[in-house]
Structures are given as C-alpha cells and as structure tokens.
C-alpha cells in the first residue's frame, strides 16, 4: 500500500531520529495497529520520511527500548505485545489473562495423547489408576507465541468438558476453564510453584526464540469439589512477557520462616 509522506516535526532541539520516532508512533495510531502487527519495513520508513536507514534504525531502537515495538531477526519489526501481569493469588486462565489485556487468545495444538507415566513426571500427582490425557499447546496473544502449556487431565474430566482433540483443532481460542465450568466443574483453588530457568531447544523452537532465553517454569495443581485434583499443568512462559505480582502479609509468629518453608516445598515438588 502506498503511503503519503507525512511531515516530520523539526522543532528546535529535537534530533532527527527522535522526530522519526514520534512519526512512527503516529503511524501506528493512524493505521490502528494491534499488538503483534507488523510495522512498515526499514526501507519503506526510509522512503516515507526521507531519511537515512541509520536514522530509521536509531528511531526503531528507541521505540524498542520503550517496549513499543519489538524486532525479530529475519522477520521485521512488530508492535510489542504488552507484558502480562498475573496477580497472585488470583486464579485465572490464559484466555482470561489475554482478553483482560485487550488481545485475542489463540493456541496451536502440538500434541494430544494418553499420558505415559514412565516418561511424564508430572503424572505422579494423580492416583496410579487414573487414566490421564496429555495436551500440549503453544499459547498465543494476537497470534504471537508467549507460552507453552502441558496439561494433564483425568480422562473423566476430558469427557465431561468435551475437551477432545478435534474440538481443540477446530477452535484455536478454546478456553479449558470455560469448558470445565460450562460442564458444571467449578474450579475451587490451585497451588503454583514458580522457578526461572533457560528455555531448552524444543521450547525455544516452539516459541520462536533462541535456546537459553529466560523463561518462567510454572507448575499449577488445580482442584475442584473441595480437594479433588482436576488438572496438573506445567507452563513455560517467556520471561519478558510476564510480571508476577504477589500480595503478602507479615505474620510475626512466622517471621524468618516463610521463605524457608516455601523453598522446602518447592524442593519437594522438584524432586518428585
């Protein structure tokens, strides 16, 4: 699409790259770009504003530092996906989190199969006689991958919620929590264990990032009917996409012990 050349603001004291930076922001608003949308390539911006490529790159670098755009090697420059804020202990699903930020949640189904207890370490939370379905999905916001979910669900729960493979493939925006609640399975509470690490090669490939990039590894045990376990999900989240917010209270009797107790519980889970 051809674009008319907009006039750059050349007010005194404003560097040329800063004027281009402001103009690109105006272009984003004018074209009503959404998070994850591509902005015009460097060559087009160079022609549009009548400046050098070095000036365009400096302007884009400033926008990237301000988390307005993000540049992906070999693919171009895109309007940045806002950081997802998760408030603990608020219990929400991925789709709810993304919609709350004004974006569209979708998923890419990677794997759907009966869980193998000899290989899948997170199956041990369920009784040995529970037949489990393993569902692996790449979770996206405005079609941009931001996390991987590996969920283990009892077959009984899958059947009640109609959470079958053909349904997932037909509806990329399907929310597990909405299906569960629609089936009369009211989620009661959950516990989460968080740790930071580097993405392995398989995870990096699914998320379109380099191996070793910081990720948050989140293990959630979700319960219903008081204390019955309905889901175990391990989530790998891109470290720069999420901010976890915890609300804390100090209890004098436990002062000095809380951190140690929490660490011990996390170590126990990690060993299982």
N, C-alpha and C positions, 0 to 999 in steps of 0.2 A: 504494500500500500504506500503510495507517495505521500509525503508529508510536506506541508508548507514550513518554510524556515521561520522559527519564532525569533523574536528579537531578544538578545541576551541583555540582562541588566548589567550595565557597565558603570554603576555608580562609583564615585571616587573611593579608593581604598579597598575595593573588592577585587580579589585576584580572579584571573580569567577562569581557572579551574573551579573556583567557588561559584562563579556565575553559571557555569555549565552544570555544576552540582544542583543548584537551585532550579535550573531549567529542566533537568531530568526529573526532579521531583514533581514539577508542574506537569510534565508529560505523563507521568504515572497517574496523576489525578485526572488529567484530561481524558485519558484513554480508559479510565476506571479499571486499571489492572488489579487483579486479585492476587493474594499471596501464592507464590508458585508460578505465576505467569512470567513469560519471557519479556524482557525489555529489548528495544532495538539493539542490534549488534554494534560494536565499536565503530565500524566503518560507516554505518548509517548515521550514527550520532555525530561522527566527524563531519559528514556532509551536511547534516541537518543544521548544525550550529556554526559551521565554517571555521573549525578549529583543528589543531593538530591531534593526531592519535594520542600523543603523550598527554595532552591536556584532558582528553576524554578519559584516559586510564587513571589519571590523578583524581578526577571527579568521581569516578566509579569506586576508587579505593576509599575515598572519604565516605561515600554512601555505604560501603561495606563495613567500615569501622563503626558507623552509626546503626548497623543492623537493619538498614532499609533495603539493601539488595544483598544477594549472595552470588558469587561467581563460581561456576562449576567447570572444572578443567575439561576442555574439549567440547563443552555443550553451550556455553554462553553465560549471560547474566540474567538473574531472575529476581523478582520481588520476593523478599525474605519471608519465610514462614515465621509468624510470631512465636516467641517462646511460650510453651505450655506451662501454666502454673498449676501445680497439684497441691491442694491444701490437705494436710493430714490433721485429723483423722477422717476427713470427708471421703465417703465411699462412692466413687463414680466409675462408670465405664469409659472406654476410649472414645466411643461415639459421642457421649455426653460432653466429654472434655473438649473435643474438637469443635463441636457445634457451639459451645459456650464462647469460643474464640472467633465465631463468625466464619468458620471454614467448613468444608464438606468432607466428612469422613468416608473413606473407602478402604477396601482391603484387597490384597492379592493372595489367593489361596495357594499355599506352597505344598502342603501335604495334609492328607486326611486318611487315617488308618487306625486299626486297632493297636493300642499301645503294647509295646514289648517290655515287660517288666525286667527282663535281663539287661536291657540297654537304657531304658528311660528311668533315670534316677529319681525323678520327682513322683513316680507312681507309688513310692513306699508310704506315702501319707494315707492312702486308702487301704482298706482291708484286702488281704490277699485274694479273696474270692470275688472281688469287684471287677467286672469286665469294663475296661476303660477305652475311650476313643481319644486319640491324639489329633489335635487340629493345630496346624502351623500356618500363621497368616502374617504377611507384611502389612502393617497398618500405615495408612497414608492420610495426610491432610492436604486437600486440594491436589490430590494425585502425587504428592511428594512423600517418599518413604521417610518415616520418622521413628519407626519401631518395629520389633518383631514380637509376636505373641505365640507362645507354645502352650496350649491349653490341654489339660487332661480332664475329661468329663466322664462320669459313670454313664454307661450305655442307657440306663433307665432315664437319666436326666436328658440325654440327647433325644430320646424318643418322645418324651413329654414336651420338650421345647421344639420338636421338629427341626433340629439343628443338623440337617443332613447335608452331605457333600453337594448334591445337585442344587439344593436351596442356596448354599453359600456361593456356588459358582454363578448362579443366576442373579444374585443380589449382592454386589460388592459392598454395599453400605449396611449390610445386615448387622444389627446390634445383638449380641448374645444376651445381655442383661434385659433388653426389651422383650426378647423371645421367652426368657425364663419367667419374667413377671407376667407376661400375657398368658403363660401356661399355668399360672397360679403358684409359681415357685417364688416366694418372697425372700429376697436376699436379706439376711439378718445382720451379719457383720463379717469382717475379714481381718486377717493379720498380714502384714507385709514385712519382708526382710530386704533391705537395700544394701548394695555394695557397688563400688566403682571398679572398673577394670578396662582392659583394652578389647576392642572387637576382634574376634578371630576372623579367619579368611572367609569362611562361609557366611558369617553375619555381615561382613563388610561388602561382600558381593550382592547380597540381598538389599542392602541399604544404600548401595552406590557410593560407598566411601572407601578410604584406604584402610587396610588392616592395621589394628593397633590404636585406632582413634578412640578417645574416651567414650565409654558408654556406661549407663546405669543398669545394673542387673537387678531386677525386682522380682521377688518370689511372693505371690499372693495366694493365700488359702481362704477361699470364700465359703461361708456357711449359711445354711437356711434351717428352718424348723428348730430354732434354738442353737443346736450344736452340730448338726449334720453337715458333713463336708460335701459341697456340690461341685467345686471346681478347684483345681490347682493350676495356676498359670504362671509361667516364667516369662517375663517381658524384658527385652533388651531395648533400651531407649538411647537415642543419640544424646550425648551429654550436653551439647549446646542447644538442644531443643526443649529441655525441661528444667523447671525450677521447682524443687520441693519445698513447701512451706509447712513447718510443724509448729503447733501451738503447745507450749509447755507450761506446766505448773510445778512449782517447787514444794515438795513435801519435806519438812525439816527432818522427820524421822528417817527418811531415805537418802538424805544428803550424802553425797560421796559414794553411794552405792548404785544409783540408777544406771550410770554408764557401764559399770562392770557387769551388772545383771544383764543388760541389753546385749553386750558383747558376748557374754557366755551363751545366751540363747541363739545368737546368730551363728556362733561356732558350732553349736549342737546341730543346727539345721544344715550347715555346710558339710558336716561330717556324714550326714545320713545319705 
